[in-house]
Amino acid sequence: MSINQNANTGALPNFRNLGILLRILVIVDGMCLAAALLKTTEPLVLMEELIDVSAIVQPILILSLLALAAANDWLHRLRYWHALAALIVLELAITAAVYGFGAHMLGTAGGLGRYVIFTLVITGVLIGYFDLRGRALSPALTEARLQALQARIRPHFLFNSINAVLSLMRQEPRRAEQALEDLADLYRVLMADNRQLAPIAREVALAKQYLSIEELRLGDRLRIEWDISHMPADALIPPLVLQPLLENAVYHGIEPRSEPGTISIRISREAKEMHLTLRNPYRPNGSHHAGNRMALANIRERLALHFDAEAGIKTVASADTYEVRIVIPYLKAGT
Amino acid sequence: MTAAEQALRVLVVDDEAPARNRLRDLLADCAVKMPLEIAGEAATGRQALEMLPACEADVVLLDIRMPDMDGIETAQHIQKFDDPPVVIFTTAYDAYALKAFEVHAIDYLLKPIRLSRLSEALARVRSFAPLKPDVLREMKPDARSHLSVNERGRIHLIPVPEIVFLKAELKYVTVRTAEREFLLEESLARLEQEFFGRFVRVHRNCLVAKDAIRGFERALDADGEGHWVVVLNNVAEKIDVSRRQQHIVRELGRIL
């Protein structure tokens, strides 16, 4: 189940996708069970009831899945509403056929009407479900989410940085120049299309530029320890994972203290995994945590979009330090 | 020389050195057009409070986001001076504070600060209305880190964690720390609300810091009946627990 499934709003799902077929199976059988449970909860009677219903429903289900897989391309060429109509007609035809054949063979209880209604209800529920799911997973929405993510640098940082640069203009024009260059680079990356993985070396360079701007205004209150001697420079990472975390570390760890504090960053490769650990001093009086949670949720979401369950992000808060640990699979650039 | 012609003395308060430099440059530019002097520079709210009695500032340019004690709280303590200077807040971005400034028509400067905005604000300074304690309290929903009292023209800061108990007496609230006591002109009910969770009300007129409670013991009334008293760490005085508040003995459960 990935976002590349082409599940546009108002489109049918891909009936040749195993995941979709599995979902249909589970939902239909779940509804059968629910219907049977409505009648009785006595295990033996329930069993009988289920077998009874299954005798008709399972053949309908299997035939439907086969027919849908076969008609998949044709259905997707139709307009959504036409495809829905075709789908319902198809389902009713299968139901009638199976009933006609099955009732004759098995002498099953209940009239055709019962199964027609059941088929219509299930078809309706499934169409509704896949429509909602399609909306939730639509590429447009994912893109909007990623775009929203990109704009998340704190306005606080921008204005304070410009203020710091302005303060350098008269006395130290060269440092002001460099700071503006760093700021420009940082914003160039922030505003770029950041949906592709990028080499970790670039991410580290960006983080260093960001930190040099922060050093400008925080002076020796900000201390940085890099431990990246075992970092493979060609490893790939989603862009802007490190910088927002450092921004959090500065905002929550360094700015609220008048004495100097150290942010330490460790990046290393362990077998097939990349480990990123970021630690900052921290005072647990928690008044500024909304921004932090938001940044973490965003990074978690992006890691999931890129690596699914293979990546993880974890935070550990102790009495005086706060640590973020990220694990992502080791992917080399150019492979 | 009339008051209007006297040089305006400005204290700059900001934790970031570049921000202070920038203000110094801008104030120097303003000084060309109006009589102006830099009364001093402070990197923290506490430092500003210490400098104020001696530096005789008319105006304080006060950054809002600072470590240890933020600008809003610093302004609250500044108001305790007998003749407090005018406070103009400076901030890079603080949606919450900005909204409050607009609502209460408080002057503020947005960083990066423009020369024209700064000189306008300084030119109008003498007509500013003083900040109201209620307004400042509303702007800062979090509890203060310190209480403050004016002692012979100086502001004495009392770190909240050092407070053992607060006792209402007539017009004042007595603030007791391990070392000494202070008289505070604030209401006990409001303090209870502000520091909710840190103090427990043991009596109609007394809040005791939970951390300072060693335990409870029985004491005899004048008429021979018993009641509970609070035994404190670091302070010998024992505090009566009123009949109404007896349930806290069970809740905190440290019977000696």
HADDOCK unambig.tbl for C-alpha pairs under 7 A between the chains (distance, minus, plus):
assign (segid A and resid 155 and name CA) (segid B and resid 93 and name CA) 6.58 0.50 0.50
assign (segid A and resid 156 and name CA) (segid B and resid 92 and name CA) 5.78 0.50 0.50
assign (segid A and resid 156 and name CA) (segid B and resid 93 and name CA) 4.95 0.50 0.50
assign (segid A and resid 159 and name CA) (segid B and resid 92 and name CA) 5.44 0.50 0.50
assign (segid A and resid 159 and name CA) (segid B and resid 111 and name CA) 6.41 0.50 0.50
assign (segid A and resid 159 and name CA) (segid B and resid 112 and name CA) 6.46 0.50 0.50
assign (segid A and resid 160 and name CA) (segid B and resid 92 and name CA) 5.74 0.50 0.50
assign (segid A and resid 160 and name CA) (segid B and resid 111 and name CA) 6.88 0.50 0.50
assign (segid A and resid 162 and name CA) (segid B and resid 112 and name CA) 6.66 0.50 0.50
assign (segid A and resid 163 and name CA) (segid B and resid 19 and name CA) 6.52 0.50 0.50
assign (segid A and resid 163 and name CA) (segid B and resid 111 and name CA) 6.23 0.50 0.50
assign (segid A and resid 163 and name CA) (segid B and resid 112 and name CA) 4.67 0.50 0.50
assign (segid A and resid 164 and name CA) (segid B and resid 18 and name CA) 5.24 0.50 0.50
assign (segid A and resid 164 and name CA) (segid B and resid 19 and name CA) 6.09 0.50 0.50
assign (segid A and resid 166 and name CA) (segid B and resid 22 and name CA) 6.85 0.50 0.50
assign (segid A and resid 167 and name CA) (segid B and resid 18 and name CA) 5.41 0.50 0.50
assign (segid A and resid 167 and name CA) (segid B and resid 19 and name CA) 6.50 0.50 0.50
assign (segid A and resid 167 and name CA) (segid B and resid 21 and name CA) 5.88 0.50 0.50
assign (segid A and resid 167 and name CA) (segid B and resid 22 and name CA) 4.32 0.50 0.50
assign (segid A and resid 217 and name CA) (segid B and resid 16 and name CA) 5.68 0.50 0.50
assign (segid A and resid 217 and name CA) (segid B and resid 17 and name CA) 6.62 0.50 0.50
assign (segid A and resid 217 and name CA) (segid B and resid 18 and name CA) 5.78 0.50 0.50
assign (segid A and resid 218 and name CA) (segid B and resid 16 and name CA) 5.91 0.50 0.50
assign (segid A and resid 255 and name CA) (segid B and resid 67 and name CA) 6.21 0.50 0.50
assign (segid A and resid 256 and name CA) (segid B and resid 66 and name CA) 6.65 0.50 0.50
assign (segid A and resid 256 and name CA) (segid B and resid 67 and name CA) 4.11 0.50 0.50
assign (segid A and resid 256 and name CA) (segid B and resid 68 and name CA) 6.41 0.50 0.50
assign (segid A and resid 257 and name CA) (segid B and resid 67 and name CA) 4.86 0.50 0.50
assign (segid A and resid 257 and name CA) (segid B and resid 68 and name CA) 6.26 0.50 0.50
assign (segid A and resid 258 and name CA) (segid B and resid 67 and name CA) 5.52 0.50 0.50
assign (segid A and resid 258 and name CA) (segid B and resid 68 and name CA) 6.86 0.50 0.50
